[in-house]
Amino acid sequence: MALALTVEQAGVHASTPLRFASTRLWLTKPLLLLAFRMLSDETRAVVHTTQVVTMLRGSQAANALAESAEAIVNVRIAVGSSVADTVEHVRRAIRDPRVTIEARKANEPSPVSPTTGEAWELLSETIRAGYPGVIVAPYVMLAASDSRHYARISDHVYRFSPFEMSAWERATLHARIERIRVETFVRGIAFYDRLIARL
């Protein structure tokens, strides 16, 4: 559902072949899903759950065999899936009854916020005011942010960042040299200033 809204709303502004594909999802959905899986890591992450091993622990010495081993797998669960589905997928992939699988700090995917109504229009108008000519369309945020906690008190939780970053700059997030350009930072602050002034 979330991906369909992105494709439909952005596709209206595309050239003829892409507009045809994006406005006839009943026909083209399987091909578009395949394309998203093949285009890049980022588009692939939009359409299915991602998993990456971020920590490994085994032997405490170079000359000693490990008595036990542990792997921490960071998982971002796709919209429409669940913690239970993901744990079962990992269990089937490992296929070893000796391996214990435990979900730590697990969160179900956040609900999709409405893309119509007063809150959506306020956000859309503020984006267009700060970034003239931009196409505003819903998108699946791939990061796990603190915004998930706000879903308990509001149905309108929009995970929008006004900081324009290239793919290379996004790759620095959580890295040792995490950074953004000064002009990007200043323009992002101006967005929040406009948004708050419109409330």
GROMACS elastic network, one bead per residue, 0.5 to 0.9 nm:
[ bonds ]
;  ai    aj funct       b0    kb
    1     4     6  0.50537   500
    1     5     6  0.63803   500
    1     6     6  0.88319   500
    1    79     6  0.85050   500
    1    80     6  0.86013   500
    1   112     6  0.87680   500
    2     5     6  0.53388   500
    2     6     6  0.65141   500
    2     7     6  0.88932   500
    2    79     6  0.76875   500
    2   112     6  0.69488   500
    2   138     6  0.72131   500
    2   139     6  0.68380   500
    2   140     6  0.66861   500
    3     6     6  0.50590   500
    3     7     6  0.61994   500
    3     8     6  0.85404   500
    3    46     6  0.75046   500
    3    47     6  0.74894   500
    3   138     6  0.80818   500
    3   139     6  0.68466   500
    3   140     6  0.70840   500
    4     7     6  0.52002   500
    4     8     6  0.59890   500
    4     9     6  0.84789   500
    4    22     6  0.83230   500
    4    25     6  0.75513   500
    4    29     6  0.84482   500
    5     8     6  0.51830   500
    5     9     6  0.59584   500
    5    10     6  0.82917   500
    5   115     6  0.86168   500
    5   137     6  0.74764   500
    5   138     6  0.64568   500
    5   139     6  0.79886   500
    6     9     6  0.55073   500
    6    10     6  0.59562   500
    6    11     6  0.79995   500
    6   137     6  0.55317   500
    6   138     6  0.51215   500
    6   139     6  0.56551   500
    6   140     6  0.83914   500
    7    10     6  0.54156   500
    7    11     6  0.54698   500
    7    12     6  0.84765   500
    7    21     6  0.89725   500
    7    22     6  0.55794   500
    7    23     6  0.80127   500
    7    25     6  0.87279   500
    7   137     6  0.83166   500
    7   138     6  0.88514   500
    8    11     6  0.51094   500
    8    12     6  0.64305   500
    8    19     6  0.83204   500
    8    21     6  0.89902   500
    8    22     6  0.52101   500
    8    23     6  0.56361   500
    8    24     6  0.85297   500
    8    25     6  0.80770   500
    8   137     6  0.86728   500
    9    12     6  0.57249   500
    9    13     6  0.77982   500
    9    22     6  0.83386   500
    9    23     6  0.86487   500
    9   135     6  0.84907   500
    9   136     6  0.79845   500
    9   137     6  0.57081   500
    9   138     6  0.79337   500
   10    13     6  0.58536   500
   10    14     6  0.69995   500
   10    19     6  0.86808   500
   10    22     6  0.81889   500
   10   135     6  0.67452   500
   10   136     6  0.75691   500
   10   137     6  0.59739   500
   10   138     6  0.87505   500
   11    15     6  0.81190   500
   11    18     6  0.63860   500
   11    20     6  0.81083   500
   11    21     6  0.79552   500
   11    22     6  0.51646   500
   11    23     6  0.69001   500
   12    15     6  0.84211   500
   12    18     6  0.85801   500
   12    19     6  0.55924   500
   12    20     6  0.86772   500
   12    22     6  0.74453   500
   12    23     6  0.72293   500
   13    19     6  0.70936   500
   13   135     6  0.79621   500
   14    17     6  0.79934   500
   14    18     6  0.57575   500
   14    19     6  0.51908   500
   14    20     6  0.88860   500
   14    22     6  0.87391   500
   15    18     6  0.56580   500
   15    19     6  0.58151   500
   15    20     6  0.85208   500
   16    19     6  0.50119   500
   16    20     6  0.60307   500
   16    21     6  0.86527   500
   17    20     6  0.52042   500
   17    21     6  0.63824   500
   17    22     6  0.87487   500
   18    21     6  0.50526   500
   18    22     6  0.60369   500
   18    23     6  0.85218   500
   19    22     6  0.51730   500
   19    23     6  0.60378   500
   19    24     6  0.85516   500
   20    23     6  0.55000   500
   20    24     6  0.63074   500
   20    28     6  0.89734   500
   21    24     6  0.55645   500
   21    25     6  0.66739   500
   21    27     6  0.80104   500
   21    28     6  0.57981   500
   21    29     6  0.82662   500
   21    31     6  0.89813   500
   21    32     6  0.79370   500
   22    25     6  0.59278   500
   22    28     6  0.75008   500
   22    29     6  0.83958   500
   22    32     6  0.83654   500
   23    26     6  0.86276   500
   23    28     6  0.87769   500
   24    27     6  0.56083   500
   24    28     6  0.61770   500
   24    29     6  0.80202   500
   25    30     6  0.84983   500
   25    32     6  0.83802   500
   26    29     6  0.61734   500
   26    30     6  0.89583   500
   27    30     6  0.78379   500
   27    31     6  0.86920   500
   28    31     6  0.54388   500
   28    32     6  0.61692   500
   28    33     6  0.86892   500
   29    32     6  0.51086   500
   29    33     6  0.60890   500
   29    34     6  0.85878   500
   30    33     6  0.52162   500
   30    34     6  0.62847   500
   30    35     6  0.86826   500
   31    34     6  0.50819   500
   31    35     6  0.61478   500
   31    36     6  0.86818   500
   32    36     6  0.61154   500
   32    37     6  0.85856   500
   33    36     6  0.51221   500
   33    37     6  0.62973   500
   33    38     6  0.87732   500
   33    44     6  0.86322   500
   33    47     6  0.70254   500
   34    37     6  0.51334   500
   34    38     6  0.63577   500
   34    39     6  0.87418   500
   34    44     6  0.88905   500
   35    38     6  0.51283   500
   35    39     6  0.59309   500
   35    43     6  0.85923   500
   35    44     6  0.86015   500
   36    39     6  0.54268   500
   36    40     6  0.72691   500
   36    41     6  0.89170   500
   36    42     6  0.86201   500
   36    43     6  0.50350   500
   36    44     6  0.53619   500
   36    45     6  0.85578   500
   36    46     6  0.77643   500
   36    47     6  0.70932   500
   37    40     6  0.69709   500
   37    41     6  0.77136   500
   37    42     6  0.88778   500
   37    43     6  0.63339   500
   37    45     6  0.77991   500
   37    46     6  0.85404   500
   37    47     6  0.71828   500
   37    48     6  0.85219   500
   38    41     6  0.80349   500
   38    43     6  0.78905   500
   38    44     6  0.67577   500
   39    42     6  0.82041   500
   39    43     6  0.63610   500
   39    44     6  0.71832   500
   40    43     6  0.53486   500
   40    44     6  0.60442   500
   40    45     6  0.85375   500
   41    44     6  0.50741   500
   41    45     6  0.61301   500
   41    46     6  0.88547   500
   42    45     6  0.51672   500
   42    46     6  0.66279   500
   42   142     6  0.81356   500
   43    46     6  0.51526   500
   43    47     6  0.70344   500
   44    47     6  0.56416   500
   44    48     6  0.66656   500
   44    49     6  0.88775   500
   44    50     6  0.85558   500
   45    48     6  0.55151   500
   45    49     6  0.64531   500
   45    50     6  0.59813   500
   45    76     6  0.84383   500
   45    78     6  0.78449   500
   45   142     6  0.70820   500
   46    49     6  0.79869   500
   46    50     6  0.89836   500
   46    78     6  0.71707   500
   46    79     6  0.86282   500
   46   139     6  0.85869   500
   46   140     6  0.62726   500
   46   141     6  0.80308   500
   46   142     6  0.69533   500
   47    78     6  0.67696   500
   47    79     6  0.81895   500
   48    76     6  0.88095   500
   48    77     6  0.74126   500
   48    78     6  0.51435   500
   48    79     6  0.79497   500
   48    81     6  0.85231   500
   49    75     6  0.70943   500
   49    76     6  0.56677   500
   49    79     6  0.82906   500
   49    81     6  0.78370   500
   49    86     6  0.78623   500
   50    74     6  0.81707   500
   50    75     6  0.56178   500
   50    76     6  0.52911   500
   50    77     6  0.66774   500
   50    78     6  0.77108   500
   51    73     6  0.63357   500
   51    74     6  0.56855   500
   51    76     6  0.66340   500
   51    77     6  0.85371   500
   52    72     6  0.84671   500
   52    73     6  0.54065   500
   52    74     6  0.53925   500
   52    75     6  0.66235   500
   53    56     6  0.75245   500
   53    71     6  0.66563   500
   53    72     6  0.57705   500
   53    74     6  0.61934   500
   53    75     6  0.87728   500
   54    71     6  0.76770   500
   54    72     6  0.58648   500
   54    73     6  0.58792   500
   54    74     6  0.63897   500
   55    70     6  0.81294   500
   55    71     6  0.56916   500
   55    72     6  0.50131   500
   55    73     6  0.72515   500
   55    74     6  0.89258   500
   56    69     6  0.75150   500
   56    70     6  0.58134   500
   56    72     6  0.64687   500
   57    60     6  0.84040   500
   57    66     6  0.89392   500
   57    68     6  0.84536   500
   57    69     6  0.55720   500
   57    70     6  0.50968   500
   57    71     6  0.64200   500
   57    72     6  0.87368   500
   58    61     6  0.89440   500
   58    65     6  0.82312   500
   58    66     6  0.51851   500
   58    67     6  0.75286   500
   58    68     6  0.61210   500
   58    70     6  0.64742   500
   58    71     6  0.88103   500
   59    62     6  0.73123   500
   59    63     6  0.86112   500
   59    64     6  0.62394   500
   59    65     6  0.58485   500
   59    67     6  0.70037   500
   59    68     6  0.75741   500
   59    69     6  0.75016   500
   60    63     6  0.88501   500
   60    64     6  0.72537   500
   60    65     6  0.85829   500
   60    66     6  0.74390   500
   61    64     6  0.53607   500
   61    65     6  0.79965   500
   61    66     6  0.85793   500
   62    65     6  0.81559   500
   64    67     6  0.88521   500
   65    68     6  0.88641   500
   66    69     6  0.65513   500
   75    86     6  0.83969   500
   76   109     6  0.82013   500
   76   142     6  0.73145   500
   76   143     6  0.76332   500
   76   144     6  0.73338   500
   77    80     6  0.84615   500
   77    81     6  0.64034   500
   77    82     6  0.66368   500
   77    83     6  0.72319   500
   77    86     6  0.73101   500
   77   107     6  0.85955   500
   77   108     6  0.73384   500
   77   109     6  0.59817   500
   78    81     6  0.55731   500
   78    82     6  0.77906   500
   78   109     6  0.66515   500
   78   140     6  0.89476   500
   78   142     6  0.87457   500
   79    82     6  0.80880   500
   79   108     6  0.89492   500
   79   109     6  0.57964   500
   79   110     6  0.75789   500
   79   111     6  0.78664   500
   79   112     6  0.80163   500
   79   140     6  0.82514   500
   80   109     6  0.76247   500
   81    84     6  0.84333   500
   81    85     6  0.64412   500
   81    86     6  0.75213   500
   81   108     6  0.81518   500
   81   109     6  0.73493   500
   82    85     6  0.51863   500
   82    86     6  0.62607   500
   82    87     6  0.87143   500
   82   107     6  0.85447   500
   82   108     6  0.56791   500
   82   109     6  0.67780   500
   83    86     6  0.51308   500
   83    87     6  0.61798   500
   83    88     6  0.85921   500
   83   103     6  0.79258   500
   83   106     6  0.68358   500
   83   107     6  0.69989   500
   83   108     6  0.58403   500
   83   109     6  0.82483   500
   84    87     6  0.52315   500
   84    88     6  0.61718   500
   84    89     6  0.85993   500
   85    88     6  0.51866   500
   85    89     6  0.61713   500
   85    90     6  0.87926   500
   86    89     6  0.50047   500
   86    90     6  0.63084   500
   86    91     6  0.86065   500
   87    90     6  0.51674   500
   87    91     6  0.61510   500
   87    92     6  0.86788   500
   87   101     6  0.74751   500
   87   102     6  0.79869   500
   87   103     6  0.71869   500
   88    92     6  0.61556   500
   88    93     6  0.85471   500
   89    92     6  0.51893   500
   89    93     6  0.61392   500
   89    94     6  0.87203   500
   90    93     6  0.50205   500
   90    94     6  0.61884   500
   90    95     6  0.84962   500
   90   101     6  0.80666   500
   91    94     6  0.53414   500
   91    95     6  0.59966   500
   91    96     6  0.77957   500
   91    97     6  0.87428   500
   91    99     6  0.86345   500
   91   100     6  0.88728   500
   91   101     6  0.71445   500
   92    95     6  0.51496   500
   92    96     6  0.84619   500
   93    96     6  0.87973   500
   94    97     6  0.86249   500
   94    99     6  0.78803   500
   95    99     6  0.84278   500
   96    99     6  0.56945   500
   96   100     6  0.87735   500
   97   100     6  0.74459   500
  103   106     6  0.58467   500
  107   110     6  0.81276   500
  107   148     6  0.86467   500
  108   111     6  0.88175   500
  109   112     6  0.88532   500
  109   148     6  0.84032   500
  110   113     6  0.87765   500
  110   147     6  0.88370   500
  110   148     6  0.59214   500
  110   149     6  0.89009   500
  110   151     6  0.71257   500
  111   148     6  0.86975   500
  111   151     6  0.73539   500
  111   155     6  0.79300   500
  111   157     6  0.87850   500
  112   115     6  0.88404   500
  112   140     6  0.86108   500
  112   155     6  0.82931   500
  112   156     6  0.86049   500
  112   157     6  0.83035   500
  112   158     6  0.89065   500
  113   120     6  0.88094   500
  113   155     6  0.59442   500
  113   156     6  0.52122   500
  113   157     6  0.59637   500
  113   158     6  0.67333   500
  114   117     6  0.74074   500
  114   119     6  0.85399   500
  114   120     6  0.70708   500
  114   155     6  0.74640   500
  114   156     6  0.65384   500
  114   157     6  0.87468   500
  115   119     6  0.85672   500
  115   120     6  0.56085   500
  115   121     6  0.82254   500
  115   137     6  0.85418   500
  115   138     6  0.70226   500
  116   119     6  0.77615   500
  116   120     6  0.55901   500
  116   121     6  0.69049   500
  117   120     6  0.55914   500
  117   121     6  0.61412   500
  117   122     6  0.86719   500
  118   121     6  0.51511   500
  118   122     6  0.60928   500
  118   123     6  0.86975   500
  119   122     6  0.51593   500
  119   123     6  0.63514   500
  119   124     6  0.86396   500
  119   156     6  0.69215   500
  120   123     6  0.52251   500
  120   124     6  0.60531   500
  120   125     6  0.85545   500
  120   156     6  0.79640   500
  120   158     6  0.83633   500
  121   125     6  0.59247   500
  121   126     6  0.83947   500
  122   125     6  0.53503   500
  122   126     6  0.61832   500
  122   127     6  0.86660   500
  122   195     6  0.77318   500
  122   198     6  0.76588   500
  122   199     6  0.82339   500
  123   126     6  0.52124   500
  123   127     6  0.62090   500
  123   128     6  0.87250   500
  123   158     6  0.84854   500
  123   160     6  0.89095   500
  123   195     6  0.72822   500
  124   127     6  0.51609   500
  124   128     6  0.62466   500
  124   129     6  0.86363   500
  124   136     6  0.62865   500
  124   137     6  0.85532   500
  125   128     6  0.51367   500
  125   129     6  0.61123   500
  125   130     6  0.87663   500
  125   136     6  0.89792   500
  126   129     6  0.50804   500
  126   130     6  0.64056   500
  126   131     6  0.85465   500
  126   191     6  0.71100   500
  126   192     6  0.87873   500
  126   194     6  0.66736   500
  126   195     6  0.59305   500
  126   198     6  0.81912   500
  127   130     6  0.53634   500
  127   131     6  0.59004   500
  127   132     6  0.80493   500
  127   134     6  0.79879   500
  127   136     6  0.75456   500
  127   162     6  0.79063   500
  127   191     6  0.72828   500
  127   195     6  0.86303   500
  128   131     6  0.50370   500
  128   132     6  0.51797   500
  128   133     6  0.69135   500
  128   134     6  0.62740   500
  128   135     6  0.79154   500
  128   136     6  0.75483   500
  129   132     6  0.58976   500
  129   191     6  0.85784   500
  129   194     6  0.85548   500
  130   162     6  0.89942   500
  130   187     6  0.80491   500
  130   188     6  0.89549   500
  130   190     6  0.78550   500
  130   191     6  0.62285   500
  130   194     6  0.82480   500
  131   134     6  0.58271   500
  132   135     6  0.89025   500
  140   159     6  0.87206   500
  141   144     6  0.80106   500
  141   159     6  0.66461   500
  141   160     6  0.81918   500
  144   147     6  0.81549   500
  144   148     6  0.76990   500
  145   148     6  0.63808   500
  145   149     6  0.87042   500
  145   159     6  0.82968   500
  146   149     6  0.58942   500
  146   150     6  0.77427   500
  147   150     6  0.53712   500
  147   151     6  0.72542   500
  147   157     6  0.68999   500
  147   158     6  0.80990   500
  147   159     6  0.70161   500
  148   151     6  0.56348   500
  148   152     6  0.81064   500
  148   157     6  0.80461   500
  149   152     6  0.61482   500
  149   153     6  0.81540   500
  150   153     6  0.55185   500
  150   154     6  0.61605   500
  150   155     6  0.84441   500
  150   156     6  0.87946   500
  150   157     6  0.67407   500
  151   154     6  0.51677   500
  151   155     6  0.60174   500
  151   156     6  0.76504   500
  151   157     6  0.64167   500
  152   155     6  0.79699   500
  154   157     6  0.65560   500
  161   164     6  0.79277   500
  161   188     6  0.77480   500
  162   184     6  0.83617   500
  162   185     6  0.86772   500
  162   187     6  0.75830   500
  162   189     6  0.81109   500
  162   191     6  0.66036   500
  162   192     6  0.81795   500
  163   180     6  0.81674   500
  163   184     6  0.56060   500
  163   185     6  0.64172   500
  163   186     6  0.88679   500
  163   187     6  0.72880   500
  163   188     6  0.52056   500
  163   189     6  0.87567   500
  164   180     6  0.87527   500
  164   184     6  0.61573   500
  164   185     6  0.87126   500
  164   187     6  0.88023   500
  164   188     6  0.81302   500
  165   168     6  0.78214   500
  165   169     6  0.55633   500
  165   170     6  0.60723   500
  165   180     6  0.73065   500
  165   181     6  0.85359   500
  165   184     6  0.78317   500
  166   169     6  0.50883   500
  166   170     6  0.62055   500
  166   171     6  0.85867   500
  167   170     6  0.50714   500
  167   171     6  0.62085   500
  168   171     6  0.51219   500
  168   172     6  0.69496   500
  169   172     6  0.53733   500
  169   173     6  0.73680   500
  169   178     6  0.80019   500
  169   179     6  0.72362   500
  169   180     6  0.68612   500
  170   173     6  0.55324   500
  170   178     6  0.86240   500
  170   179     6  0.88752   500
  170   180     6  0.87990   500
  171   174     6  0.83017   500
  171   175     6  0.77617   500
  171   178     6  0.84583   500
  172   175     6  0.50262   500
  172   176     6  0.75402   500
  172   177     6  0.63099   500
  172   179     6  0.68012   500
  172   180     6  0.89332   500
  173   176     6  0.84587   500
  173   177     6  0.81553   500
  173   178     6  0.51967   500
  173   179     6  0.74491   500
  174   177     6  0.81482   500
  174   178     6  0.61146   500
  175   178     6  0.52825   500
  180   183     6  0.85256   500
  180   184     6  0.66477   500
  180   185     6  0.67983   500
  181   184     6  0.51977   500
  181   185     6  0.63728   500
  181   186     6  0.88335   500
  182   185     6  0.50630   500
  182   186     6  0.62246   500
  182   187     6  0.86223   500
  183   186     6  0.51053   500
  183   187     6  0.60777   500
  183   188     6  0.85106   500
  184   187     6  0.52033   500
  184   188     6  0.61441   500
  184   189     6  0.87166   500
  185   188     6  0.51719   500
  185   189     6  0.63603   500
  185   190     6  0.88074   500
  186   189     6  0.51697   500
  186   190     6  0.63546   500
  186   191     6  0.88442   500
  187   190     6  0.50490   500
  187   191     6  0.64192   500
  188   191     6  0.50890   500
  188   192     6  0.66458   500
  188   193     6  0.87783   500
  189   192     6  0.52661   500
  189   193     6  0.62642   500
  189   194     6  0.87840   500
  190   194     6  0.62485   500
  190   195     6  0.86204   500
  191   194     6  0.52057   500
  191   195     6  0.61649   500
  191   196     6  0.86880   500
  192   196     6  0.60700   500
  192   197     6  0.84280   500
  193   196     6  0.53872   500
  193   197     6  0.61697   500
  193   198     6  0.87953   500
  194   197     6  0.50882   500
  194   198     6  0.63269   500
  195   198     6  0.52800   500
  195   199     6  0.66935   500
  196   199     6  0.53495   500
